[in-house]
Amino acid sequence: MSSNYKDIIYEVRDDAVQIIINRPEVMNAFRLQTLEEMIDALKRADEEKSVNAVVLSGAGDRAFCTGGDQKVHLSEDGLYGPRGTVGMPVEDMHSALRDLRKVSIAKVQGFAIGGGNVFATICDLTIASEKAQFGQVGPKVGSVDPGFGTAYLSRLVGEKKAREIWFLCRRYPAAEALQMGLINKVVPHEELDAEVASWCADINQMSPGAIAIAKRSFNADSENIRGIGFLGIQAVKGFYMSEESKEGVRAFNERRKPDFKKYS
Ligand SMILES: CC(C)(COP(=O)(O)OP(=O)(O)OC[C@H]1O[C@@H](n2cnc3c(N)ncnc32)[C@H](O)[C@@H]1OP(=O)(O)O)[C@@H](O)C(=O)NCCC(=O)NCCSC(=O)CCC(=O)c1ccccc1C(=O)O
C-alpha cells in the first residue's frame, strides 16, 4: 500500500516522519481507508532509520482530526464499513500508534475532537497552537471510545476531569488543555511548525534504543488499557447497531439536537 496513499500524506522531513491526515473537507475525520493507510504508515515509519520521531497532524487550518466520519457512519447497519469490529480497525490503529518505537508527537493546529482527541491522547507528546480545541463528543452522537479514550485519558488528566470531558462533551481551549495535563505545550499559531521541528531535532540527537526501551516501559504500566479497549469496542459494535446510537449519528448529520429521551 505504501506511497499510494489517498487519505494521508507520508513524508520524511524536519527530523521526523510526518503523517498528515488529508481530508480537510470533513475536518480530517477518518474512515476505513484512512485508518488502513495510517496503520500502514505507522509500521513504515517504525523502520525509518534516519529519525527518532513521528509527527501526526491534520491538513488545513481548521482541524487536527474530528474522529470517525459521521457521513460514512450514516449507514443502515450503524457501522463504518465492512472491516474491523465497528466497520473500521480503530483499535488496531490505536495499537499501531502505541507500539511505535519512536516518539509520536501530535501537532494540533485546530480541533482535536472525538476519536481525533483520542489519537492525540495516545501520542507520546502533544504540541498545540493557541487556536487548538480539544474534547470528546461521543455521548452527543451515540458513541464511545472506551480504553485509551477513557481510562488512559484519566491517567493524563485525572478521573474527575476525564469523566467531565466525557459526560459534558465540552470543548477545551489549548491553554486549559495544558493546565489539565492533556498536552505538553501551547505556542502562537504561526510558531507551531517551528516548535515541533525543534522538539524533533532535539529528539533526533538521542539514542533510539534508549527511547524505545523508555517508551516500552511507560507503555507496559498502562498495557491493561489496551485490553479494556479491545473488550469495549466489541460492546460499541452492538451499541452502534442500536436505534439510540443511530439517532445520535442522524442528528449530527441533520444538524439538530439528538432526542435520546426514550432510550433512558
Ligand atoms: C469539530 C466540530 C466541533 C466543529 O464544529 P463547527 O465549527 O460548528 O463546524 P461544523 O459545521 O460542525 O463542521 C464543519 C463541517 O465539517 C463536518 N465534520 C466535522 N466533523 C466531522 C466528522 N467527524 N465527520 C464528518 N463530517 C464532519 C461537518 O459535518 C461540516 O460539514 P458540512 O458539509 O459543512 O455540513 C464539530 O463538527 C464536531 O463536533 N465534530 C465531531 C463529529 C463527531 O461526531 N465525531 C466522531 C465522534 S465519535 C467519538 O468521539 C467517540 C467514538 C470514537 O472515538 C470512535 C470509536 C470507534 C470508532 C470510531 C470512533 C469515532 O471517532 O467516531
The ligand as a Gaussian input file, in Angstrom:
#p B3LYP/6-31G(d) Opt

LIG

0 1
 C      -15.365000      19.736000      15.018000
 C      -16.640000      20.453000      15.386000
 C      -16.643000      20.816000      16.866000
 C      -16.673000      21.759000      14.557000
 O      -17.843000      22.452000      14.792000
 P      -18.202000      23.716000      13.860000
 O      -17.077000      24.682000      13.835000
 O      -19.541000      24.180000      14.348000
 O      -18.294000      23.139000      12.380000
 P      -19.349000      22.135000      11.766000
 O      -20.317000      22.916000      10.977000
 O      -19.908000      21.225000      12.806000
 O      -18.433000      21.261000      10.815000
 C      -17.940000      21.749000       9.573000
 C      -18.053000      20.681000       8.542000
 O      -17.226000      19.571000       8.913000
 C      -18.011000      18.385000       9.004000
 N      -17.493000      17.489000      10.016000
 C      -16.942000      17.820000      11.185000
 N      -16.609000      16.720000      11.868000
 C      -16.970000      15.674000      11.088000
 C      -16.900000      14.273000      11.225000
 N      -16.347000      13.703000      12.312000
 N      -17.373000      13.502000      10.237000
 C      -17.921000      14.043000       9.122000
 N      -18.028000      15.373000       8.924000
 C      -17.544000      16.169000       9.892000
 C      -19.414000      18.904000       9.353000
 O      -20.398000      17.963000       9.044000
 C      -19.484000      20.128000       8.461000
 O      -19.690000      19.707000       7.122000
 P      -20.750000      20.422000       6.170000
 O      -20.679000      19.645000       4.895000
 O      -20.272000      21.834000       6.069000
 O      -22.072000      20.311000       6.862000
 C      -17.906000      19.631000      15.054000
 O      -18.014000      19.465000      13.669000
 C      -17.878000      18.286000      15.727000
 O      -18.202000      18.176000      16.897000
 N      -17.476000      17.247000      15.023000
 C      -17.343000      15.932000      15.616000
 C      -18.128000      14.952000      14.851000
 C      -18.177000      13.606000      15.526000
 O      -19.247000      13.240000      15.899000
 N      -17.050000      12.841000      15.602000
 C      -16.989000      11.461000      15.988000
 C      -17.218000      11.355000      17.399000
 S      -17.423000       9.735000      17.984000
 C      -16.434000       9.735000      19.353000
 O      -15.910000      10.716000      19.650000
 C      -16.206000       8.506000      20.233000
 C      -16.059000       7.265000      19.466000
 C      -14.786000       7.102000      18.825000
 O      -13.872000       7.824000      19.031000
 C      -14.749000       6.036000      17.870000
 C      -14.609000       4.744000      18.300000
 C      -14.661000       3.716000      17.389000
 C      -14.830000       4.009000      16.052000
 C      -14.958000       5.319000      15.648000
 C      -14.908000       6.360000      16.574000
 C      -15.108000       7.760000      16.166000
 O      -14.302000       8.629000      16.475000
 O      -16.134000       8.001000      15.543000

